[in-house]
Amino acid sequence: MLKFLSMRLCLMSMCSLVTIMSIAGPEILSINESGKLNQKSSLRKIDLVEGEHAVHWSNMESKKAFNVYNFDGNLKAATVINLKIYSMAPTGQVIYLAAYSENPTTEKEDYYKLPFTVDWTGWKTVSLQVSDFKVVREPVGWESISAVRLASHWSKDPKPGTDIYIQSIVAAE
């Protein structure tokens, strides 16, 4: 009987793991176990925060944007983009996430964007629904994302003292 229960628990655990793996999509930003970025980024400073490696973004009055490149740009199946972020203080800073999908027939940049507000302290997973993103100009589509930008300057009101650490950005179904 004990062997049967043990096998059943093992199978249930495996089913749960398969379910979790099937809903996780492309990693837009991730850091490997040795603390190195798996993608190209305009910010390179990695710190250890409560045991987690994370990209440090502070001084948003002068460092107004943070760009990530070199990831699987097909986010068509994604329904949500999850950002795992540590905030030192709830400053009220508005940050936009922009997903760039350049259209060669237009002159300016084409992208999708959605804001979120830094209103917490500690670790938080910020979940942005893909259906809530606003279309800017004529992006090709979610299957052709070339870069992701986090921008503080679009809010027109930088909040001094905003100090965050980004551990991951992952698209999910």
N, C-alpha and C positions, 0 to 999 in steps of 0.2 A: 504494500500500500504506500509506504514512504517513497519507494522508487518511482511509482506511478505519479505521485504528487510532485516529486522533484522534476520529472520529465515534463509534466504539464506546466509547471512554473517556468522552466527553461524555454519551452515553446512559446508561452505567452510573452516572455521577455524578448525573444527573437522577433515575434510578430510586432511588438511595440517598436523595436528598433527599426524594422523594415518600414513601418508606417512613418516614423520620424524621418528616416532617410529619404523617403519618397516625397515628402513635402518640402524638404530643404532644396533650394535652388542654387543658382550660381553665387559664389562668394565674390562680392564686389571689393571688399576689404577684409583681409584676414592676416593674422600674424602667426608664424609657426612657433613651435615649442622653444626654439632658441632665441625668440624675440625679434625675428626678422620679418619684414613685410613680404607677403607673397605677390603683391602687385606693385606697380610704380605709383608713387605719390608725390605731391608737391611738399608734403611735410614728412620729414624723416626721423624726427625725434621720438624714440620709443622709451617709455618709462614703465616701471612696474608699479601698479596701483592695486593694493589689496590682493596681491598674488596674481594679478592678470597683466599681461603685456598690453600696452595700448599706445596709440599715437597721441601725442600731446599737442593740443591746439589752444593757445592763449594769446593775449594781446591782440584781440580781434579788431581793435581800432586801426592797427597797421597791417596785420595779416588777415585780410578780409575774406579770403577764400582758401579752401582746401580741396585739391583735385586728386582723383584716383583714376588711373589708366591701367591698361593691360589686364583685363579680366574677360571672362566669357560674356560678351555683350548681348547675348540672346536672352532677354528677360520677358519674352512674349507670354510664357506660361505663368509668370509671377502674378500674384494677387496682392502681395504685401511686400514691403521692403522694411526689414528690421535692422535697427541700429542699436548696438549695445554701447552705451555711453556712460561714463562716470562724470558727474558734475561736482565741482567743489562748492558751489553755492547756487541757490535759485535766483539768478539775476534778472530773469524776464527777457533775456536776449532771444530775439527771433532769428532762427537759422533756416535757410531754404536748402532743401535737397533738390538739385537739378540733375536730370538724366539727359545727356546730350545725344541726339539722333540726327546727325547732319543730313540735310537735304541738298544735294548738289545743284538743284535748280533755284535755290534761294540765295540771296546775298548775305544775310545775317545768320547768326547761330540759331539753330532749331533745337528745342528741348521741351521737356516736361518738368514742372516744378511744383513743390509743395512745402509750406513752412511748418515748423514746429517751434515750440517755446521751451527754453531751458528754465524750468520752474521746479526743479528738484535738487536734492543733494544725494550723492552716492551713486550706485549703479542703477541703471534703468534701461529697459529695452523699449525704444521708441518704435512703434509700428505705424508705418505710413501705407494706407491703402492705395494701390495703384489707380483705382477708379477715381480717387480724389485729386489726382495730379491735374494741374492746369496745363493746357497745350500752349506753347509759345511759338508762334509762326507756323511752320509746316514740317514737323519732325517726320522722318521716314517711318518710324514705328518702334515699338518696344523690342522687336527682334534685332534691332541694329543700334544698340547703345554703345557709344565710343568712349564715354567718360562720365564720371559722376562728380559733381561739385557740391560741397557744402559751403554756403555763402552767408556771411553776416552782413555784408554791405547792402543787400537789397532791402533790408528792413529800415534803412536810413537813420537808424538810431542805435549805434553801437553802445553796448552796456559795458563800461569799464569793470574789470574784475571777473569777466566770464572766463572760466578756466575749465576746459573739458578734456577728457581722454576717450578716444574712440577705439574700442576693442575689435569691433567687427561691423560690417554692413553686408547683409545677406538677403537676397531675393528669395521668396518662398511662395509656394502655391497654396 
